[in-house]
């Protein structure tokens, strides 16, 4: 049985700036179009649709900021981002790469346009997801997964009609390299004109597709450029067809049916835990980062 589409949401009206380096459209939660239970375990989706940044010699991005109780996942399509955190991790993600950071018990973080890219300027296109952690894993030690394009699981479609880069989960028998705390699929789907793709997602998963580039027919309904397709928890099969070269991001996951208490970059289960997170940050327990 095909998965039923609940809603196809068009791109939110106006982008906002995160720091001075990320010009993003927020699909949730700020759009107000979704209840948390509809898209759990995902908490947030920011999409920096392709935008040409001019050359600069200054640092452009987001300065030092804390996180606790969840994970951030950054997917690079165009442009490059450098990051540092208070555990000593640092790195650069280039087009096709993914940065999967588990904030867990608490971390400080900063991210900027990579220096060489910034000096040249040019197209910049990124997605950032926030992924919740279940209560039992909220205080897991922070960690970082640097996943390069070459490390992805790759499923090549028949007749060279495209490729599915499996970041996490399993696509038609191909596994992704990311380790997750709850069952999650995250697939970078790159389709050529007149491609067809079919796959199954468990009915219990909350599931959606972001149309990053191009357009697609998803289970018989037209999904235009930058639209967001939200599925109901009914049926398992997803069928995608294209009439132009297209890039899609599929995300699905088993819902985390626990209370969510959020204050900015802290996501816990209770207000008391939020107060504790703020106190820990203010007292320096997340470490130091310049």
C-alpha positions in Angstrom: 0.0 0.0 0.0 1.3 3.5 -0.9 2.0 5.9 1.9 -0.7 8.5 2.1 0.4 12.1 1.6 -1.0 14.4 4.4 0.2 17.7 3.0 2.5 19.2 0.4 3.9 22.4 1.9 5.4 25.1 -0.3 8.6 26.9 0.7 8.0 29.3 3.7 7.6 32.9 2.6 10.8 34.7 3.7 14.2 33.5 4.6 15.9 34.5 7.9 19.6 34.8 8.7 21.3 32.4 11.2 24.4 34.4 12.2 25.6 36.1 9.0 26.4 33.0 7.0 23.2 31.0 6.7 20.2 32.4 4.8 17.6 29.8 5.7 13.9 28.9 5.2 12.6 27.2 8.3 10.2 24.5 7.4 9.5 23.5 11.0 8.8 24.2 13.7 8.5 28.0 13.0 6.1 27.6 10.0 3.4 26.5 12.4 2.3 23.9 9.8 3.4 20.9 11.9 2.7 19.5 15.3 5.8 18.0 16.9 4.2 14.5 16.9 3.9 14.7 13.1 7.6 14.8 12.5 9.3 13.4 15.6 12.2 12.5 16.1 13.1 15.6 13.9 12.9 18.9 15.7 13.9 21.4 13.1 14.6 21.8 9.4 16.5 24.8 8.1 17.1 24.9 4.3 19.6 27.4 2.9 18.3 27.3 -0.6 21.0 28.1 -3.2 22.3 31.6 -2.6 25.4 33.3 -4.0 27.5 34.8 -1.2 30.0 37.5 -2.4 33.7 37.1 -1.7 34.9 38.2 1.7 37.9 38.0 3.9 35.9 38.1 7.2 34.6 35.1 9.1 31.0 34.6 8.0 28.8 32.2 10.0 27.7 31.5 13.6 29.9 32.2 16.6 30.2 30.1 19.7 26.9 28.7 21.0 25.7 25.8 23.2 23.7 22.7 22.5 22.3 19.9 24.8 20.0 17.0 24.5 19.8 16.4 20.7 21.8 16.1 17.5 22.5 18.5 14.6 22.9 17.2 11.1 24.3 19.5 8.4 24.1 18.3 4.7 26.3 20.3 2.3 25.1 20.6 -1.4 27.1 23.6 -2.5 29.8 25.6 -0.6 31.9 24.5 2.3 31.5 24.9 6.1 34.2 24.7 8.8 33.3 23.8 12.4 34.9 23.6 15.8 33.5 22.3 19.1 34.5 22.2 22.8 35.5 18.5 22.7 38.3 19.4 20.3 36.7 18.2 17.1 37.0 20.3 14.0 36.6 19.8 10.3 35.3 21.0 7.0 32.3 19.6 5.1 32.3 20.1 1.3 29.6 19.4 -1.2 28.2 15.9 -0.7 29.5 15.6 2.9 27.5 15.5 6.1 28.4 16.7 9.7 26.5 14.7 12.3 27.1 16.2 15.8 25.7 14.6 18.9 25.4 17.4 21.5 24.2 14.9 24.2 25.2 16.0 27.7 26.4 19.4 26.4 28.8 21.0 23.9 29.9 24.4 22.6 30.0 24.8 18.8 30.8 27.3 16.1 30.5 27.1 12.3 31.7 29.3 9.5 32.1 29.4 5.8 35.3 27.6 5.0 38.1 30.2 4.3 38.9 29.3 0.7 35.2 29.2 -0.2 34.6 32.5 1.6 37.4 34.3 -0.3 36.0 33.1 -3.7 32.3 33.4 -2.8 29.7 31.6 -4.9 26.7 29.3 -4.6 25.9 28.1 -1.1 23.3 25.4 -0.4 22.8 23.5 2.9 20.3 21.7 5.0 20.5 21.5 8.8 18.3 19.1 10.8 17.9 18.9 14.5 17.3 15.3 15.7 15.9 14.6 19.1 17.4 12.1 21.5 15.3 9.8 23.7 15.4 10.5 27.5 17.7 7.6 28.1 20.3 9.1 25.8 20.0 12.8 26.6 23.2 12.8 28.6 25.3 10.7 26.2 28.8 12.0 25.8 29.1 14.4 22.9 30.5 13.0 19.7 31.0 13.9 16.0 30.6 11.9 12.9 32.3 13.3 9.8 30.7 11.6 6.8 32.3 12.3 3.5 30.5 11.8 0.1 32.7 8.8 -0.6 31.6 7.1 2.7 27.9 7.1 1.9 26.0 4.0 1.1 25.3 4.2 -2.7 22.4 2.7 -4.5 22.7 3.3 -8.3 19.4 3.2 -10.1 18.9 1.1 -13.3 19.9 2.7 -16.6 22.0 5.3 -14.8 19.0 7.3 -13.9 20.3 8.4 -10.6 21.8 7.5 -7.2 20.6 7.4 -3.7 23.3 8.4 -1.2 22.3 6.7 2.1 23.4 8.8 5.0 21.5 6.9 7.7 19.2 3.9 7.7 18.7 1.5 4.8 17.5 2.1 1.2 16.5 -1.1 -0.6 19.2 -3.1 1.1 22.0 -0.4 1.1 23.0 0.8 4.6 24.2 4.3 5.5 27.3 4.9 7.7 25.7 7.2 10.3 25.0 5.7 13.7 21.7 6.8 15.3 20.1 6.5 18.7 16.6 5.7 17.3 15.6 4.2 13.9 16.2 6.9 11.2 16.4 7.0 7.4 18.2 10.0 5.8 18.7 9.7 2.1 20.2 12.2 -0.4 18.3 11.2 -3.6 19.7 12.5 -6.9 17.5 11.7 -9.9 17.9 12.4 -13.6 15.1 13.3 -16.0 12.5 10.5 -16.4 13.8 8.5 -13.4 11.6 6.3 -11.4 12.2 5.1 -7.9 10.3 2.9 -5.5 11.0 2.0 -1.9 9.3 1.1 1.4 9.3 3.0 4.7 7.7 1.5 7.8 4.2 2.8 8.4 5.1 3.6 12.0 7.8 6.1 10.8 7.1 9.8 10.6 8.3 10.5 7.0 8.8 13.5 4.7 10.6 14.6 1.5 12.2 18.0 0.8 12.6 18.9 -2.9 16.0 20.5 -2.9 16.2 21.0 -6.6 13.9 20.3 -9.6 10.5 18.7 -8.9 9.0 15.3 -8.7 5.8 13.3 -8.7 5.5 11.6 -5.3 2.9 8.9 -5.0 1.0 10.4 -7.8 1.0 14.0 -6.5 3.2 16.9 -7.9 5.8 18.2 -5.6 7.3 21.4 -6.9 10.7 23.0 -6.3 11.5 23.5 -2.5 8.2 21.9 -1.4 8.0 19.6 1.6 6.0 16.5 1.4 4.6 15.2 4.7 3.2 11.6 4.8 0.6 10.1 7.1 1.5 7.0 9.1 -0.5 4.9 6.6 1.0 2.6 4.1 4.7 1.9 3.3 5.4 2.3 -0.4 6.9 5.6 -1.8 7.1 6.0 -5.6 8.9 8.9 -7.1 9.0 10.0 -10.8 10.8 12.9 -12.4 10.5 15.0 -15.6 13.7 16.9 -14.9 16.9 16.4 -13.0 16.1 16.7 -9.3 17.5 16.4 -5.9 15.4 15.2 -2.9 16.1 14.7 0.8 14.0 11.9 2.4 13.8 11.8 6.2 12.0 9.3 8.2 12.1 8.0 11.8 10.4 6.2 14.6 8.6 8.8 16.7 10.0 9.5 20.2 6.8 9.5 22.3 8.2 11.5 25.2 7.6 15.0 26.5 9.7 17.7 24.8 10.9 20.8 26.7 12.9 23.3 24.6 14.5 26.6 25.2 16.7 27.7 22.3 19.5 25.3 21.8 18.5 23.1 24.7 16.1 20.2 24.2 15.2 18.2 27.3 12.1 16.4 28.7 11.2 18.8 31.6 11.4 22.5 32.5 13.6 21.5 35.5 16.1 19.8 33.1 16.1 23.0 31.0 17.0 25.1 34.0 19.8 22.7 34.8 21.1 22.9 31.2 21.2 26.7 31.4 23.1 26.6 34.7 25.6 24.1 33.4 26.3 26.3 30.3 26.6 29.4 32.4 29.0 27.7 34.9 31.3 26.4 32.1 30.4 22.7 32.3 30.2 22.5 28.5 33.9 23.3 28.2 35.6 26.2 26.5 35.8 27.4 22.9 37.3 30.6 21.5 
